[in-house]
Amino acid sequence: MSVQSSLQVTIEFDVPAKMRDGVTLRANVYRPVGDERWPVLLTRLPYGKDFPNAGGVLDAVQAARRGYVVIIQDTRGRFASEGEWIPMRQEALDGVDTIAWAAQLPYSNGEVGMFGASYFGFTQWSAAIHQPEALKVMAPYITWNDPLNGVTFRGGALELGTAASWQLSMGANVIMRRHMLNNNFTELGTDMYIWSKTMDSLGSEGYWSLPLRKFAPLAYKDIAPAFYEVFDAPMDRELVEPMTILGKHEQVTVPTFNIGGWYDIFLHDTLENFRIMRQDGTTPVARESKLLIGPWIHGGSSNPVGEKNFGFASTPALINLQSDVMSMQLRWFDHFLKDKDTGFLAEAPVKLFVMGRTSGVMSRNGRWPVQLRHATISIVLDMRIH
């Protein structure tokens, strides 16, 4: 165990950061105890900084014990942060302002890395295209670059399942915020009950609601007006421009450790994010980008996956019985934020969980996890790009 792993940690809740338009966003800050200055690991998410999923990708306490300031921020209009919730529209400049704020904190050494999955993978890319000076490295997980390839549309078809369920699920916080100044808790309880029943009935009733322009589940209390924008401008590039990274990769100058899943809804874009940065990155460090793909779904990486059992070595907790995703991310950050030679860059740029079948014989070096004869195997192979 390293010396840094035993550092004591202090936590500050609801730390304010003022954006350029005067709106205050709030974050929880985890940092080592003492007067030293440390590099920052930042994530910005709309799902609640105080909930367990905020640290699901990277444990804030453990990262702080390793010598990082970890900042988990509620995005604009969500939970403890001020402002209006408009999905994905204001994340770029809010991200730039938050990075500058984080770099100037008294316990920060001025260098920032970003991490997070899905929406808070997108908040990394959207800020990075503006090249904030303090941002040095990123680790985006299961996120998109083209909203017309899985967020709002896919192959020209409306992504009703993804868009409707996500927008509706985000409505819980919208309802609660509307009742913050209302002492009538009965009304809040009624609204939350109706919301929950609507969520529960999406599969049996909600998705059959017609016409889509008046999609009944989301029409309640007008909790997701952004959902209806696409009906007036389907497949409109201008409409989705604020949530688009495709075509802007050349503006990202920092290296990215891209993590995805074979069953993830944004698999294609994760692969493309890596390929573009690796082959066409505009800086030498951007071309140091890496890729990790496991047999995981969007928002879930435990084993089994559905009815498929890929073995314990397929889980992020102990990949190939050698490492875990959090440790891999910290090795990545250690290299670029602490100038440590962790050996990460010397490893193959691509690590893949290879689908297939095996006769059940372990390789001579004993490295590969093996299952019973004819079982689906879980192998992480180093695949070098030539």
Secondary structure per residue as TSV (DSSP state, phi and psi in degrees):
chain	resnum	aa	ss	phi	psi
A	1	M	-	360.0	130.9
A	2	S	-	-73.1	162.9
A	3	V	S	-61.1	-40.3
A	4	Q	G	-64.5	-27.9
A	5	S	G	-67.5	-13.8
A	6	S	G	-101.1	9.3
A	7	L	-	-61.9	141.7
A	8	Q	-	-79.5	151.1
A	9	V	E	-124.0	139.1
A	10	T	E	-118.2	150.6
A	11	I	E	-125.8	132.1
A	12	E	E	-114.1	130.4
A	13	F	E	-102.3	147.2
A	14	D	E	56.3	42.5
A	15	V	E	-73.2	125.0
A	16	P	E	-83.5	144.1
A	17	A	E	-134.9	123.1
A	18	K	E	-91.2	129.6
A	19	M	-	-84.5	170.9
A	20	R	T	-62.6	-23.1
A	21	D	T	-96.4	9.6
A	22	G	S	93.0	-8.9
A	23	V	-	-72.6	137.5
A	24	T	E	-101.9	124.2
A	25	L	E	-104.1	149.0
A	26	R	E	-122.9	147.6
A	27	A	E	-140.5	157.5
A	28	N	E	-96.5	135.6
A	29	V	E	-120.0	122.3
A	30	Y	E	-108.5	128.2
A	31	R	E	-152.4	157.8
A	32	P	E	-66.0	146.4
A	33	V	S	-72.0	138.4
A	34	G	S	129.5	179.8
A	35	D	S	-99.8	4.4
A	36	E	-	-72.2	165.4
A	37	R	-	-108.1	138.5
A	38	W	E	-129.6	154.8
A	39	P	E	-67.3	155.4
A	40	V	E	-106.6	138.1
A	41	L	E	-114.0	118.5
A	42	L	E	-116.8	138.4
A	43	T	E	-136.8	145.1
A	44	R	E	-127.8	119.9
A	45	L	E	-140.8	155.5
A	46	P	S	-97.4	8.3
A	47	Y	S	-100.6	4.3
A	48	G	-	102.9	108.9
A	49	K	T	-65.6	-18.9
A	50	D	T	-93.0	-1.8
A	51	F	S	-95.3	156.8
A	52	P	G	-58.1	-31.7
A	53	N	G	-66.1	-16.7
A	54	A	G	-63.8	-32.3
A	55	G	G	-109.6	19.9
A	56	G	S	-67.6	-27.4
A	57	V	S	-88.2	-35.4
A	58	L	S	-148.5	118.5
A	59	D	-	-69.0	116.2
A	60	A	H	-63.9	-40.6
A	61	V	H	-65.3	-46.5
A	62	Q	H	-66.3	-36.9
A	63	A	H	-66.2	-39.1
A	64	A	H	-64.1	-36.9
A	65	R	H	-66.2	-22.1
A	66	R	T	-88.3	4.3
A	67	G	T	97.6	37.2
A	68	Y	-	-127.5	149.4
A	69	V	E	-89.5	118.8
A	70	V	E	-108.1	124.1
A	71	I	E	-117.9	123.1
A	72	I	E	-116.9	113.1
A	73	Q	E	-114.4	136.1
A	74	D	E	-73.1	129.6
A	75	T	-	-72.3	169.7
A	76	R	T	-53.9	130.7
A	77	G	T	77.4	11.0
A	78	R	S	-121.9	132.8
A	79	F	T	50.4	-110.7
A	80	A	T	-86.0	-5.4
A	81	S	S	-93.0	148.0
A	82	E	-	-78.7	175.7
A	83	G	S	98.8	179.0
A	84	E	-	-98.4	135.9
A	85	W	-	-82.5	107.1
A	86	I	-	-126.3	103.9
A	87	P	T	-50.9	124.0
A	88	M	T	70.1	-4.7
A	89	R	T	-78.7	-29.5
A	90	Q	S	-120.7	14.9
A	91	E	H	-72.0	-30.0
A	92	A	H	-62.2	-58.5
A	93	L	H	-72.5	-34.0
A	94	D	H	-62.1	-37.1
A	95	G	H	-66.4	-43.2
A	96	V	H	-60.7	-45.4
A	97	D	H	-65.7	-38.2
A	98	T	H	-68.7	-38.9
A	99	I	H	-62.2	-44.3
A	100	A	H	-63.2	-41.2
A	101	W	H	-62.6	-45.7
A	102	A	H	-63.2	-37.7
A	103	A	H	-67.1	-22.4
A	104	Q	T	-99.3	1.0
A	105	L	S	-63.4	147.7
A	106	P	T	-62.8	-22.3
A	107	Y	T	-102.5	8.6
A	108	S	E	-97.5	143.0
A	109	N	E	-88.8	4.6
A	110	G	E	95.4	-1.9
A	111	E	E	-114.7	135.9
A	112	V	E	-127.1	136.9
A	113	G	E	-117.5	157.1
A	114	M	E	-125.4	149.0
A	115	F	E	-142.9	167.6
A	116	G	E	138.8	163.1
A	117	A	E	-117.8	147.7
A	118	S	T	58.7	-114.0
A	119	Y	H	-58.1	-41.0
A	120	F	H	-89.0	9.5
A	121	G	H	-85.9	-40.2
A	122	F	H	-62.3	-38.9
A	123	T	H	-62.7	-24.6
A	124	Q	H	-70.1	-53.9
A	125	W	H	-60.4	-42.9
A	126	S	H	-64.7	-33.2
A	127	A	H	-76.8	-38.6
A	128	A	H	-64.2	-29.4
A	129	I	T	-66.6	-14.3
A	130	H	T	-94.4	1.8
A	131	Q	-	52.6	54.0
A	132	P	-	-60.3	134.8
A	133	E	T	-58.6	-38.8
A	134	A	T	-79.8	-16.3
A	135	L	E	-75.9	124.5
A	136	K	E	-116.8	-21.3
A	137	V	E	-165.9	154.2
A	138	M	E	-139.9	160.7
A	139	A	E	-139.2	73.5
A	140	P	E	-75.2	138.1
A	141	Y	E	-124.8	131.3
A	142	I	S	39.8	58.4
A	143	T	-	-129.0	169.9
A	144	W	-	-103.3	168.1
A	145	N	S	-123.6	-20.0
A	146	D	-	-127.2	108.6
A	147	P	T	-63.9	-17.7
A	148	L	T	-84.7	8.1
A	149	N	B	-123.8	47.8
A	150	G	T	135.1	-18.4
A	151	V	T	-90.3	-59.0
A	152	T	S	-105.6	-38.6
A	153	F	E	-134.6	161.7
A	154	R	E	-146.2	118.9
A	155	G	T	60.3	28.4
A	156	G	T	89.0	-9.0
A	157	A	E	-98.3	141.8
A	158	L	E	-61.0	130.4
A	159	E	-	-83.3	70.0
A	160	L	H	-63.0	-45.7
A	161	G	H	-59.1	-51.3
A	162	T	H	-66.7	-50.8
A	163	A	H	-64.8	-46.3
A	164	A	H	-68.0	-47.8
A	165	S	H	-65.8	-39.6
A	166	W	H	-67.8	-47.5
A	167	Q	H	-61.4	-40.3
A	168	L	H	-68.2	-41.2
A	169	S	H	-63.0	-34.3
A	170	M	H	-69.3	-15.5
A	171	G	H	-69.3	-20.1
A	172	A	H	-58.7	-46.3
A	173	N	H	-68.8	-32.8
A	174	V	H	-60.9	-45.7
A	175	I	H	-63.1	-45.4
A	176	M	H	-62.9	-40.5
A	177	R	H	-65.5	-35.5
A	178	R	H	-65.9	-24.7
A	179	H	T	-98.8	5.8
A	180	M	T	-57.4	-38.1
A	181	L	T	-99.9	10.7
A	182	N	-	-106.9	119.5
A	183	N	-	-82.4	0.6
A	184	N	-	-85.3	88.0
A	185	F	H	-71.3	-20.4
A	186	T	H	-65.3	-41.0
A	187	E	H	-65.3	-41.6
A	188	L	H	-61.2	-45.6
A	189	G	H	-61.0	-39.3
A	190	T	H	-64.9	-45.8
A	191	D	H	-62.9	-41.1
A	192	M	H	-68.2	-34.6
A	193	Y	H	-65.9	-45.1
A	194	I	H	-63.2	-41.5
A	195	W	H	-60.0	-46.2
A	196	S	H	-65.2	-39.1
A	197	K	H	-67.0	-34.8
A	198	T	H	-65.3	-42.8
A	199	M	H	-60.4	-43.9
A	200	D	H	-64.9	-27.9
A	201	S	T	-100.4	9.6
A	202	L	T	-55.9	-48.5
A	203	G	T	-66.7	-39.1
A	204	S	T	-87.9	-26.9
A	205	E	T	-131.5	-44.7
A	206	G	G	-57.7	-48.2
A	207	Y	G	-69.6	-10.0
A	208	W	G	-94.0	-0.1
A	209	S	-	-68.5	128.6
A	210	L	S	-133.2	150.5
A	211	P	-	-76.2	155.2
A	212	L	G	-64.0	-27.0
A	213	R	G	-64.0	-18.4
A	214	K	G	-124.1	39.5
A	215	F	-	-46.8	108.0
A	216	A	H	-54.3	-46.4
A	217	P	H	-58.1	-40.5
A	218	L	H	-85.9	-14.7
A	219	A	H	-69.9	-23.1
A	220	Y	G	-62.9	122.6
A	221	K	G	59.2	11.7
A	222	D	G	49.7	50.6
A	223	I	-	-84.2	-11.0
A	224	A	-	-143.5	66.9
A	225	P	G	-61.1	-27.5
A	226	A	G	-63.7	-24.2
A	227	F	G	-59.9	-35.0
A	228	Y	G	-84.2	-9.4
A	229	E	H	-59.9	-36.2
A	230	V	H	-69.1	-20.0
A	231	F	H	-71.3	-27.7
A	232	D	H	-87.2	-18.4
A	233	A	S	-145.6	67.2
A	234	P	T	-65.3	139.3
A	235	M	T	53.8	34.6
A	236	D	-	-92.5	113.4
A	237	R	T	-63.7	-34.9
A	238	E	T	-66.3	-39.1
A	239	L	T	-63.3	-41.6
A	240	V	T	-94.5	7.7
A	241	E	G	-54.9	-42.3
A	242	P	G	-64.2	-21.3
A	243	M	G	-105.3	16.0
A	244	T	-	-106.1	132.0
A	245	I	-	-106.7	-27.9
A	246	L	T	-53.5	130.3
A	247	G	T	89.0	-4.6
A	248	K	-	-117.2	2.6
A	249	H	G	-57.5	-32.4
A	250	E	G	-64.2	-17.2
A	251	Q	G	-84.7	-9.9
A	252	V	-	-91.2	119.3
A	253	T	-	-106.6	0.7
A	254	V	S	-105.4	157.2
A	255	P	-	-75.0	150.1
A	256	T	B	-128.6	133.0
A	257	F	E	-100.9	100.1
A	258	N	E	-90.1	127.1
A	259	I	E	-123.8	132.6
A	260	G	E	-148.6	-177.3
A	261	G	E	-132.9	146.1
A	262	W	E	-61.0	-27.7
A	263	Y	E	-103.7	11.7
A	264	D	-	-77.7	144.6
A	265	I	T	-67.6	-18.8
A	266	F	T	-112.5	26.7
A	267	L	H	-56.7	-48.9
A	268	H	H	-56.2	-45.0
A	269	D	H	-71.9	-32.0
A	270	T	H	-62.5	-45.5
A	271	L	H	-62.0	-42.8
A	272	E	H	-68.2	-38.4
A	273	N	H	-56.7	-45.3
A	274	F	H	-65.2	-49.0
A	275	R	H	-58.8	-46.3
A	276	I	H	-64.7	-45.3
A	277	M	H	-66.7	-39.2
A	278	R	H	-69.5	-42.3
A	279	Q	H	-89.9	-34.3
A	280	D	H	-122.4	13.3
A	281	G	-	-56.5	141.7
A	282	T	S	-86.1	-4.1
A	283	T	S	-130.5	155.8
A	284	P	T	-57.7	-40.0
A	285	V	T	-70.8	-32.7
A	286	A	G	-61.7	-33.9
A	287	R	G	-78.7	0.5
A	288	E	G	-88.0	6.8
A	289	S	-	-56.9	153.3
A	290	K	E	-127.3	167.3
A	291	L	E	-141.3	136.4
A	292	L	E	-132.8	125.0
A	293	I	E	-126.1	125.3
A	294	G	E	-117.6	177.0
A	295	P	E	-85.4	61.3
A	296	W	E	-117.9	159.4
A	297	I	E	-102.5	177.4
A	298	H	T	-73.9	118.8
A	299	G	T	79.8	8.7
A	300	G	B	-151.7	130.2
A	301	S	-	-137.0	19.5
A	302	S	-	-82.9	170.2
A	303	N	S	-120.3	138.6
A	304	P	S	-70.1	165.7
A	305	V	B	-108.3	106.2
A	306	G	T	62.1	-122.1
A	307	E	T	-97.8	1.5
A	308	K	B	-93.0	128.6
A	309	N	-	-105.8	109.1
A	310	F	-	-98.6	2.1
A	311	G	-	92.4	153.0
A	312	F	G	-61.8	-31.1
A	313	A	G	-69.0	-4.6
A	314	S	G	-89.7	-6.0
A	315	T	S	-85.1	152.1
A	316	P	T	-62.5	-18.8
A	317	A	T	-69.6	-29.2
A	318	L	S	-156.0	73.3
A	319	I	B	-63.9	124.0
A	320	N	T	55.9	24.7
A	321	L	T	59.0	27.7
A	322	Q	T	-126.0	-38.5
A	323	S	B	-153.7	178.9
A	324	D	-	-130.9	160.7
A	325	V	H	-61.9	-38.0
A	326	M	H	-63.5	-45.2
A	327	S	H	-63.4	-36.2
A	328	M	H	-64.2	-41.7
A	329	Q	H	-64.2	-41.4
A	330	L	H	-68.3	-35.1
A	331	R	H	-62.1	-40.0
A	332	W	H	-61.7	-48.5
A	333	F	H	-67.7	-37.8
A	334	D	H	-57.6	-38.3
A	335	H	H	-65.0	-46.4
A	336	F	H	-91.2	-21.6
A	337	L	H	-107.5	-17.3
A	338	K	S	-123.0	2.2
A	339	D	-	55.4	42.0
A	340	K	-	-103.3	136.5
A	341	D	-	-85.2	91.4
A	342	T	-	-86.9	-4.0
A	343	G	S	83.7	-2.3
A	344	F	T	-64.7	-42.2
A	345	L	T	-71.1	-22.3
A	346	A	T	-76.9	-15.5
A	347	E	S	-80.1	164.8
A	348	A	-	-57.5	143.2
A	349	P	S	-68.4	-20.0
A	350	V	E	-123.7	129.2
A	351	K	E	-123.1	123.0
A	352	L	E	-124.2	141.4
A	353	F	E	-82.9	117.4
A	354	V	E	-94.1	120.2
A	355	M	-	-75.4	147.8
A	356	G	-	164.0	-162.2
A	357	R	B	-133.4	155.1
A	358	T	-	-138.4	157.1
A	359	S	-	-84.5	-2.0
A	360	G	S	88.8	16.1
A	361	V	-	-99.4	127.5
A	362	M	-	-78.8	143.8
A	363	S	-	-64.9	159.4
A	364	R	T	-61.2	-35.3
A	365	N	T	-79.3	-4.4
A	366	G	-	71.1	15.2
A	367	R	-	-82.0	-30.7
A	368	W	S	-89.9	132.1
A	369	P	-	-67.7	139.6
A	370	V	-	-126.2	142.3
A	371	Q	-	-114.4	-174.3
A	372	L	S	-67.1	160.6
A	373	R	T	-51.8	134.7
A	374	H	T	71.0	4.6
A	375	A	-	-81.0	155.5
A	376	T	B	-69.1	133.5
A	377	I	-	-98.3	162.3
A	378	S	-	-125.4	108.6
A	379	I	E	-131.2	130.6
A	380	V	E	-100.8	115.8
A	381	L	E	-109.7	143.9
A	382	D	E	-81.3	114.6
A	383	M	E	-109.9	106.2
A	384	R	-	-85.1	140.4
A	385	I	-	-87.5	131.2
A	386	H	-	-107.9	360.0
